[in-house]
Amino acid sequence: MPTCLITGGAGNLACQLTWPLADRFDRIVLLDVAARPVGPTAANACFERGDLLDAGGLDALFARHAPAAVIHLASLLSGSCEQDRGLAWRVNMDGTFGLFEAALRHGRPTVLFASSVAAFGGRLPTVLTDDTPQWPATLYGVTKMAAERLGCYYHEKHGLDFRCVRLPITVSRHAPAGAASAIASHAFLAAARDGRFTFTARPETPLALIYVRDVLRAFASLLAAATAGLSQRVYNIAGMTTTPGDIAAAIRRRLPDAVLDFEPDDAVDRVLASWPGAIDDLTARRDWHWRPEWNLERMADDFLAAVAADAEANR
């Protein structure tokens, strides 16, 4: 069986990806500048510490492992991008360019890129489509949009099998602290661990969310899809459309003693309201049979059960 390389390999999403990919690949190589992965990985996963910006090191890694597929997760996130614009450009853009060039030099593996609805911006329609004009308002969004276009260029001009998924707000137990996009994740976590949470968004603000388990399925599904069935290279995917009020109600049904308050922060709510409330993913459904499996109720059950299991394991 072939090898899969995952950049940003020390991160939690990369670690979780090793499990659904374990039966398809003989080896899964996790590449990251960090010292070690943050979570457990499948038995056939190995970690290599290295810098995506080190062209010689990247060539040597490709030569050693000859990956048939690359999942490109390495990226500075939104807050870090604004704090250090130069580093953001080097990692998110120069790193991506270097990875595509290495792929051309080493057998043209399939490259699957994780993009984001942050690649859009400005005045968005009620329902976001694959072809909605992209005017990102953050440097993170700019680099995601530019990397999408760069990948399409490498596909059209150089035959690279580039594939891309644009992710909505992802709900995960390992969401970044302080991010407006993590409001749903933090609500579940805080309610379970502390018995209280204060929403800084209005109850009625629409949110397009996806549960991390569906994200893992989407990556595995698009990576396995037959090339002949793909009508485009970049796909929106959707999970669920909900609101902070709906999330609070779902938590109360499971944790009736939790204290859940709303103290809207205009800055936070403006950020959330600037993102799409609903996403059209019909093309992904048609081309590679994408279907989300997790709605709000199933997600709430699974998320809170996982938090309880973590707490029990750490006692």
C-alpha positions in Angstrom: 0.0 0.0 0.0 1.1 3.6 -0.6 2.3 6.3 1.8 0.4 9.5 2.8 2.2 12.6 4.0 0.4 15.0 6.3 1.8 18.5 6.8 1.0 20.2 10.0 1.3 16.7 11.3 1.7 17.4 15.0 -1.7 19.0 15.2 -4.8 17.4 16.6 -6.6 17.2 13.2 -3.6 15.5 11.6 -3.4 13.0 14.5 -7.1 12.2 14.2 -6.8 11.7 10.5 -4.3 8.9 10.9 -7.1 6.6 12.1 -9.5 6.7 9.1 -6.5 6.6 6.7 -4.8 3.7 8.5 -6.4 0.9 6.4 -5.7 2.7 3.1 -2.0 3.6 3.5 0.9 1.4 4.4 2.5 4.4 6.2 1.3 7.8 7.2 4.1 10.4 7.7 3.4 13.3 9.9 5.6 16.4 9.2 5.7 19.4 11.5 8.1 21.9 13.1 6.7 21.0 16.5 8.6 18.5 18.7 6.0 15.8 18.7 2.3 15.1 17.9 -0.2 16.5 20.4 -2.4 13.3 20.4 -2.3 9.6 19.8 -1.9 8.3 16.2 -2.5 5.1 14.3 0.1 2.3 14.6 1.3 2.8 11.0 1.9 6.6 11.5 5.4 8.0 12.0 6.4 11.5 12.9 9.2 13.5 11.2 10.2 16.9 12.6 11.0 19.3 9.8 10.2 22.7 8.3 8.1 23.0 5.2 10.2 26.0 4.3 13.4 23.9 4.1 13.4 22.9 0.5 16.3 20.5 0.9 14.7 18.8 3.8 11.4 18.6 2.0 13.1 17.0 -1.0 14.9 14.5 1.2 11.6 13.6 2.9 9.8 13.1 -0.4 12.7 10.9 -1.6 12.6 8.8 1.5 8.9 8.1 1.6 7.7 8.7 -2.0 4.2 9.7 -0.9 1.3 8.9 -3.2 -0.9 11.5 -1.4 -0.3 14.6 0.6 -2.8 16.3 2.9 -1.7 19.9 3.4 -2.8 21.1 6.8 0.2 23.2 7.8 -0.9 26.8 8.3 -0.7 29.8 10.7 -4.3 30.4 12.0 -6.2 33.6 11.8 -5.0 35.4 15.0 -1.4 34.4 14.5 -1.5 35.7 10.9 -2.5 39.1 12.0 0.2 39.2 14.7 3.0 38.2 12.4 2.1 38.9 8.8 5.6 38.1 7.5 5.6 34.6 9.1 2.1 34.1 8.0 3.0 34.7 4.3 6.1 32.5 4.6 4.3 29.5 6.1 0.9 29.8 4.4 2.1 30.9 0.9 5.9 30.1 0.5 5.4 26.8 2.3 2.5 25.9 0.0 4.4 26.9 -3.1 7.4 24.9 -2.0 5.2 21.9 -1.3 3.6 22.0 -4.8 7.1 22.3 -6.4 8.4 19.3 -4.4 5.3 17.3 -5.5 6.2 18.0 -9.1 9.7 16.9 -8.6 8.7 13.7 -6.8 6.1 11.8 -8.8 3.1 14.2 -8.7 1.2 12.8 -5.7 -2.4 13.8 -5.1 -2.4 17.0 -2.9 -5.4 17.6 -0.7 -5.5 21.2 0.7 -7.6 22.3 3.7 -9.1 25.7 2.9 -11.8 27.6 4.8 -14.9 29.8 4.4 -12.5 32.5 5.6 -11.4 32.6 1.9 -14.7 34.5 1.3 -15.6 37.9 2.8 -17.4 41.1 2.1 -21.1 41.1 1.3 -22.0 37.4 1.2 -25.2 36.0 -0.1 -27.6 34.2 2.2 -26.3 30.9 0.9 -22.6 30.6 0.1 -21.9 28.7 -3.2 -18.6 27.3 -4.6 -18.5 30.3 -7.0 -19.4 33.1 -4.6 -16.8 36.0 -5.3 -13.9 35.8 -2.8 -13.0 39.0 -1.0 -11.4 37.8 2.2 -11.1 40.3 5.0 -8.3 38.7 6.9 -4.7 37.8 6.0 -5.5 34.2 6.9 -8.4 34.3 4.4 -6.2 35.9 1.8 -3.6 33.1 2.0 -6.3 30.4 1.9 -7.8 32.0 -1.3 -4.4 32.4 -2.9 -3.4 28.8 -2.1 -6.6 27.6 -3.7 -5.9 29.5 -6.9 -2.2 28.4 -6.8 -3.3 24.8 -6.5 -5.7 25.2 -9.5 -2.8 26.7 -11.5 -0.6 23.7 -10.7 -3.4 21.4 -11.8 -4.1 23.2 -15.1 -0.5 23.9 -16.1 1.5 21.1 -14.5 -0.9 18.2 -14.1 -0.8 18.1 -10.3 -3.9 16.3 -8.9 -4.8 19.1 -6.6 -8.0 18.8 -4.5 -9.4 21.2 -1.9 -12.1 21.3 0.7 -13.4 24.6 2.2 -14.3 24.0 5.8 -17.0 25.8 7.7 -16.5 26.6 11.4 -15.3 23.3 12.9 -16.6 22.1 16.2 -13.9 20.2 18.1 -12.8 19.5 21.7 -9.4 20.9 20.6 -10.6 24.3 19.3 -8.2 27.2 19.6 -8.6 29.4 22.6 -9.9 32.9 22.0 -11.1 32.4 18.5 -14.5 33.7 17.6 -15.0 30.7 15.4 -14.6 28.4 18.4 -17.7 29.7 20.2 -19.7 26.5 19.8 -16.7 24.3 20.8 -16.0 26.4 23.9 -19.7 26.4 24.9 -19.8 22.6 25.1 -16.5 22.4 26.8 -17.1 25.0 29.4 -20.7 23.8 30.2 -19.4 20.3 30.7 -16.3 21.2 32.7 -17.3 24.3 34.6 -21.1 24.2 34.5 -21.4 27.6 32.9 -20.7 29.6 29.7 -21.3 33.1 28.5 -22.1 33.5 24.8 -20.6 36.7 23.3 -22.8 36.4 20.3 -26.5 37.1 19.9 -28.8 34.0 20.2 -30.2 34.4 16.7 -26.9 34.8 14.8 -26.8 32.0 12.1 -23.7 29.8 12.2 -22.6 27.3 9.6 -20.8 24.6 11.6 -19.3 21.2 10.9 -18.4 18.5 13.5 -14.8 17.4 13.4 -15.8 13.8 12.7 -17.5 14.9 9.5 -14.3 16.9 8.6 -12.3 13.7 8.9 -14.8 11.8 6.7 -14.7 14.6 4.1 -10.9 14.5 3.8 -10.8 10.7 3.4 -13.7 10.7 0.9 -12.3 13.4 -1.4 -8.8 11.9 -1.2 -10.3 8.5 -2.4 -12.6 10.0 -5.1 -12.0 8.9 -8.7 -10.4 11.7 -10.7 -12.9 11.2 -13.5 -15.8 12.2 -11.2 -14.4 15.5 -10.2 -15.9 18.5 -12.1 -13.8 21.0 -10.2 -10.8 21.2 -7.8 -12.2 23.3 -4.9 -15.3 22.2 -3.0 -17.5 23.8 -0.3 -18.8 21.3 2.2 -21.6 21.9 4.8 -22.4 20.4 8.1 -25.3 22.2 9.8 -26.8 25.6 10.1 -27.7 26.6 13.7 -27.5 29.5 16.1 -26.0 30.2 19.5 -29.5 30.0 20.9 -30.0 26.5 19.5 -26.6 25.4 20.9 -27.5 26.7 24.3 -30.8 24.8 24.1 -29.1 21.6 23.1 -26.7 21.9 26.0 -29.5 22.6 28.5 -31.3 19.4 27.4 -28.3 17.4 28.4 -26.9 19.5 31.2 -29.9 21.1 32.8 -27.9 22.6 35.7 -25.5 24.5 33.4 -25.7 28.3 33.6 -25.7 29.7 30.1 -25.8 33.4 29.6 -25.8 35.8 26.6 -23.7 39.0 26.7 -23.2 39.9 23.1 -20.0 41.5 22.2 -20.5 43.7 19.1 -17.0 42.9 17.7 -17.4 39.1 18.1 -21.0 39.2 16.7 -19.9 41.2 13.7 -17.2 38.6 12.9 -19.7 35.7 13.2 -22.4 37.6 11.3 -19.9 38.3 8.5 -19.5 34.5 7.8 -22.0 32.5 5.9 -25.0 31.1 7.7 -25.7 28.5 5.1 -23.4 26.7 2.6 -24.4 25.1 -0.7 -22.4 21.9 -1.1 -24.4 20.3 -3.9 -21.4 19.8 -6.2 -19.5 17.9 -3.5 -22.6 15.7 -3.0 -22.8 15.0 -6.7 -19.1 14.5 -7.5 -17.9 12.5 -4.6 -21.0 11.6 -2.7 -20.4 13.9 0.3 -23.1 13.7 3.0 -22.7 15.1 6.5 -23.6 12.6 9.2 -23.6 14.8 12.3 -26.4 17.2 13.1 -26.6 19.4 16.3 -28.3 16.7 18.4 -26.0 13.9 17.5 -23.0 16.2 17.8 -24.0 17.4 21.3 -24.4 13.8 22.5 -21.0 12.7 21.1 -19.1 15.9 22.1 -20.3 15.8 25.7 -19.8 12.0 26.0 -16.2 12.5 24.8 -15.6 15.3 27.3 -16.9 13.1 30.1 -14.7 10.2 29.0 -11.6 12.5 28.9 -12.4 13.7 32.5 -12.8 10.1 33.7 -9.5 9.1 32.0 -7.7 12.0 33.7 -8.8 11.2 37.2 
